[in-house]
Amino acid sequence: MQEIGDKMVGVWHISTIPLFAVLQGDNIIINSSTGKQLSSIPTSLFFGLEPKEIVQFVEKQMTQREGRAISILRNDFSGHDKNPFSSQN
């Protein structure tokens, strides 16, 4: 369960709304602070993603459901890699 919390700390730092994760069967359910389900991510996929990618996954599912572009990113990270130190290697 600690691993979910570790991932969510990164998500909280880059999202504009508070998000909470709940393990339900083989999925991680991402909820807003009001309790509304925003996304369902298979556990194996969730643990393979970086926090930025998790937020983008949630945005994609929200966009498909709402039928309009949804962005919950605090900043535009389009020019960033998932490894912030990749330019130093």
Secondary structure, 3 states (H helix, E strand, C coil): CHHHHHHHHHHHHHECCCEEEEEECCEEEEEECCCCEEEEEEHHHHHHCCHHHHHHHHHHHHHHHHCCCCCCECCCCCCCCCCCCHHHC
